[in-house]
Amino acid sequence: MGREQDLTAWRLFVTTVDSGSVNAACDRLQMDPSTASRILKALERDLGVELFNRATRPVTLSAVGRAVLGEAREMLQVQNRLLSHLQDDRQSMKGTIRIATYSGVAEQEFTPLLMKFQAIYADVDFDMTEIVEPPPKGFTSPDGKPVDVMIGYSYGGEIPGVLAFHNGDMPFVACASPQYIHRHGAPVHPEDCANHIGVIFGSAHRAPAKTVYKGKESADIHWQRTLTFHSFGAAKNALLLGAGAAIDMPFFHSCKELKSGDLVPILDGWQYPTHQCFLYVQEASMEYQRVRVFVEWMVQKERQKLQALRKEYQQLLGLSK
């Protein structure tokens, strides 16, 4: 890149004119005079014209120098406005935070939290989208917009350019509705599932559950037939309608129904493994104050919720801690 494309060189040129000399410009810009002289000469060389008449004392602008001075000032003013805007934006609690999370989770879990955050910081906007890929690719939404924060299960290992905050653990419950159990009976052992209908949830970011555990034992699940959904809400609704049984209902989304009896635990303590929950954020997004404040606030809320959820899970299912 030639010096004609270097804003530092143009700033030195304008400052030299405004201050009356190269030495005075160096004082303003905290630059060594010999370095400044080399930059100005390189600028003229790359432009192919002289900006100063060095034959005069003091040095004056050439005709070309006078012609470009106004445009150079305007160019530097644009840069100053841009830098000022970025600095203000980084330190401001105003602007948009873009979030990606799982389908069916946002409206039940995160929308109430976002409303609480906006009640505190009224100038923060949220743009919620569905996770379509794990990070780092998932930090771009389907419409091409950059995502600041992703909330979901662990993707394992460190991800370059991404910060991970552990929120807690999500237990899962094998369950079915009383209507289904009344018609088909309740599977007690994983082998019993071969005589039952499985309600399966699968998506681009979560493979269908196939194995359950009890202590050190593990067992693969084989269903007589299945109903597979790519929407969590649809899968849960199928369970409540008595369409089948599931082995991997997240406790957060089933505790209300388990309390009321609309869903009933099955498989006598066989469980789909607990998943770790994380909040992922791009390192670049953490430069913005609104994102930093939101991430700290959200992690605290999620940790409190998942800790309480785990305790409720132990009590409701009568499990040891």
C-alpha positions in Angstrom: 0.0 0.0 0.0 1.4 3.4 -1.0 1.5 6.3 1.3 -1.3 8.0 -0.6 -3.7 5.4 1.0 -2.2 6.0 4.5 -4.4 8.2 6.7 -1.4 8.7 9.0 0.4 10.4 6.2 -2.5 12.6 5.3 -3.0 13.6 9.0 0.6 14.6 9.2 0.2 16.7 6.0 -2.9 18.5 7.4 -1.3 19.0 10.8 1.8 20.4 9.3 -0.2 23.0 7.4 -2.3 23.9 10.4 0.7 24.1 12.8 3.0 25.9 10.4 5.9 23.5 10.4 6.9 19.8 10.5 8.4 20.2 13.9 5.3 21.8 15.3 3.2 19.0 13.8 5.5 16.4 15.4 4.9 18.0 18.8 1.1 17.7 18.3 1.3 14.1 16.9 4.1 13.0 19.2 6.2 11.9 16.3 9.9 12.0 15.6 10.8 14.8 13.1 13.0 12.5 10.9 10.2 10.0 10.7 7.7 12.7 9.8 10.0 14.0 7.0 10.3 10.5 5.5 6.5 10.0 5.6 5.8 13.3 3.8 8.5 12.6 1.2 7.1 9.1 0.6 3.6 10.6 0.3 4.7 13.0 -2.4 6.7 10.2 -4.1 3.7 7.8 -4.2 1.4 10.6 -5.4 3.9 11.7 -8.1 3.6 15.4 -7.2 5.0 17.8 -4.6 2.7 19.1 -1.9 5.1 21.7 -0.6 7.3 24.3 -2.1 10.6 23.6 -0.3 12.4 26.4 -2.2 10.7 29.0 -0.1 11.3 29.9 3.5 9.1 29.1 5.3 7.9 26.1 3.3 4.6 26.8 1.6 2.0 24.6 -0.1 2.3 23.9 -3.8 -0.6 24.5 -6.1 -1.5 20.8 -5.8 -1.1 20.9 -2.0 -3.6 23.8 -1.8 -6.0 21.9 -4.2 -6.1 18.7 -2.1 -6.0 20.3 1.4 -9.8 20.7 1.7 -10.5 17.1 0.6 -7.8 15.8 2.9 -9.5 17.6 5.9 -12.8 16.2 4.9 -11.4 12.6 4.7 -9.8 12.9 8.2 -13.1 14.3 9.6 -14.9 11.2 8.3 -12.3 9.0 10.0 -12.7 11.0 13.3 -16.5 10.6 13.2 -16.2 6.9 12.5 -13.8 6.4 15.4 -15.9 8.5 17.7 -19.0 6.5 16.8 -17.3 3.2 17.4 -15.9 4.4 20.7 -19.3 5.7 21.8 -21.0 2.5 20.6 -18.5 0.3 22.5 -19.1 2.2 25.8 -22.8 2.7 25.4 -25.7 0.7 26.9 -27.6 1.3 23.6 -27.9 -0.8 20.5 -28.7 -4.3 19.4 -27.6 -7.6 20.9 -28.1 -10.6 18.6 -28.8 -14.0 20.3 -29.1 -17.5 18.9 -30.7 -20.4 20.9 -32.6 -23.6 20.3 -36.0 -23.7 18.7 -38.8 -23.7 21.2 -36.6 -22.5 24.1 -36.6 -18.8 23.4 -40.2 -18.1 24.1 -40.4 -20.1 27.3 -37.0 -19.6 28.9 -35.3 -16.5 27.5 -38.0 -14.1 26.4 -39.0 -13.4 30.1 -35.3 -12.7 30.9 -34.8 -10.4 28.0 -37.9 -8.4 29.1 -36.4 -8.1 32.6 -33.1 -6.9 31.1 -34.9 -4.3 29.0 -36.7 -3.1 32.0 -33.3 -2.1 33.4 -31.6 -1.0 30.2 -34.4 0.4 28.0 -32.1 1.4 25.1 -30.9 -2.2 24.4 -32.6 -4.1 21.6 -32.6 -7.8 21.1 -32.6 -9.8 17.9 -33.3 -13.5 18.6 -32.7 -16.2 16.0 -32.5 -20.0 16.0 -29.3 -21.9 16.3 -28.6 -23.6 12.9 -25.0 -24.6 13.5 -22.6 -24.9 16.4 -20.1 -22.2 17.0 -18.1 -20.7 15.4 -20.2 -21.0 12.2 -23.4 -20.5 14.3 -22.3 -17.0 15.0 -23.8 -16.0 11.6 -27.6 -16.1 11.5 -29.6 -17.5 8.5 -30.1 -13.9 7.2 -26.3 -13.3 7.3 -26.3 -11.1 10.4 -23.5 -11.6 13.0 -24.6 -13.2 16.2 -23.1 -12.0 19.5 -24.3 -14.6 21.9 -25.3 -18.3 21.6 -27.1 -20.1 24.5 -27.2 -23.9 24.5 -25.6 -27.2 25.4 -21.8 -27.8 25.4 -20.1 -28.3 22.1 -16.9 -29.5 23.8 -13.4 -28.1 23.8 -12.1 -24.6 23.2 -13.4 -22.6 20.2 -11.0 -20.0 18.7 -12.4 -16.5 19.1 -15.2 -17.6 21.4 -15.6 -17.3 25.2 -17.6 -20.0 27.0 -19.4 -19.5 30.3 -20.6 -22.6 32.1 -24.2 -22.0 33.4 -24.9 -25.4 35.0 -26.4 -28.8 34.0 -29.6 -29.8 32.4 -31.1 -33.1 33.5 -33.4 -35.1 31.3 -36.4 -37.3 32.1 -37.8 -40.3 30.4 -41.6 -39.8 30.5 -45.0 -40.3 28.9 -48.5 -39.1 29.5 -51.0 -41.0 31.7 -53.2 -41.5 28.5 -50.4 -43.3 26.7 -49.6 -45.4 29.7 -53.2 -46.3 30.2 -53.4 -47.6 26.6 -50.0 -49.2 26.2 -48.5 -49.6 29.7 -45.3 -48.0 31.0 -41.9 -49.3 29.8 -39.8 -50.2 32.9 -36.6 -51.5 31.2 -35.0 -50.1 28.0 -35.8 -53.5 26.3 -39.5 -52.7 26.8 -39.3 -49.8 24.4 -39.3 -52.3 21.5 -43.0 -52.6 22.2 -43.7 -48.8 22.4 -43.9 -45.7 20.2 -41.0 -43.3 20.6 -41.4 -39.5 20.4 -38.0 -38.4 19.0 -36.6 -34.9 18.8 -33.7 -34.2 16.4 -32.2 -31.2 14.8 -29.1 -29.9 13.0 -27.5 -29.2 16.4 -28.8 -32.2 18.4 -28.8 -35.9 17.4 -31.8 -38.0 18.4 -31.2 -39.7 21.8 -30.5 -43.5 21.5 -28.9 -44.6 24.8 -29.9 -44.4 28.5 -27.9 -45.1 31.6 -28.5 -46.5 35.2 -25.4 -46.3 37.3 -22.6 -48.0 35.3 -25.1 -49.8 33.0 -26.0 -48.5 29.6 -28.7 -49.6 27.1 -29.6 -48.7 23.6 -33.2 -47.9 22.9 -35.1 -49.5 20.0 -38.7 -48.5 19.4 -41.4 -50.4 17.7 -42.1 -47.3 15.7 -41.3 -43.6 16.0 -42.6 -40.1 15.6 -39.7 -37.7 14.9 -40.0 -34.0 15.2 -37.6 -31.1 14.4 -39.5 -28.7 16.6 -39.2 -29.2 20.4 -42.6 -27.7 21.0 -44.2 -30.2 18.6 -42.5 -33.1 20.3 -43.6 -32.0 23.7 -47.2 -31.5 22.4 -47.2 -35.1 21.0 -46.2 -36.4 24.4 -49.0 -34.6 26.1 -51.5 -35.9 23.5 -50.4 -39.5 24.3 -48.7 -40.1 21.0 -45.8 -42.0 22.6 -42.9 -41.9 25.1 -39.7 -40.0 25.2 -36.3 -40.7 26.9 -34.8 -37.2 26.7 -37.3 -34.6 27.8 -35.3 -31.7 29.3 -36.4 -31.2 32.9 -36.8 -27.5 32.5 -39.5 -28.0 29.9 -41.2 -30.9 31.7 -41.1 -30.1 35.4 -44.4 -28.3 35.4 -46.1 -31.2 33.7 -44.4 -33.8 35.9 -45.7 -31.9 39.0 -49.2 -31.7 37.7 -49.2 -35.4 36.5 -49.7 -34.5 32.8 -46.4 -36.4 32.3 -45.2 -39.4 34.3 -41.6 -40.7 34.7 -40.9 -44.1 33.0 -38.0 -46.6 32.7 -37.5 -46.9 36.5 -34.5 -44.6 36.9 -32.8 -45.2 33.5 -31.7 -41.8 32.3 -30.5 -39.9 29.3 -27.2 -38.2 30.3 -27.3 -34.7 31.8 -26.0 -32.0 29.4 -23.8 -29.1 30.4 -25.3 -25.7 29.5 -23.2 -22.8 28.2 -23.4 -19.3 27.1 -21.0 -18.6 24.2 -20.0 -15.1 23.1 -17.7 -13.8 20.4 -14.6 -12.2 21.9 -15.1 -9.3 19.5 -18.6 -8.7 20.8 -17.3 -8.4 24.3 -15.7 -5.1 23.3 -19.2 -3.6 23.6 -20.4 -2.6 27.0 -24.0 -3.7 26.4 -22.8 -7.2 25.5 -20.5 -7.4 28.5 -23.2 -6.3 30.9 -25.8 -8.6 29.4 -23.4 -11.6 29.4 -22.6 -11.1 33.1 -26.2 -10.6 34.0 -27.4 -13.6 31.9 -24.8 -16.0 33.2 -25.8 -15.1 36.8 -29.5 -15.7 36.1 -28.9 -19.0 34.2 -26.7 -20.3 37.0 -29.3 -19.5 39.6 -32.1 -21.1 37.6 -30.2 -24.3 36.8 -29.0 -24.7 40.4 -32.6 -24.4 41.6 -33.8 -26.7 38.8 -31.3 -29.4 39.7 -32.5 -29.3 43.3 -36.1 -29.6 42.2 -35.2 -32.5 39.9 -33.7 -34.5 42.8 -36.7 -33.8 45.0 -39.4 -34.6 42.4 -37.8 -37.8 41.1 -36.6 -38.9 44.6 -33.0 -39.2 43.5 -29.9 -38.9 45.7 -27.8 -35.8 45.1 
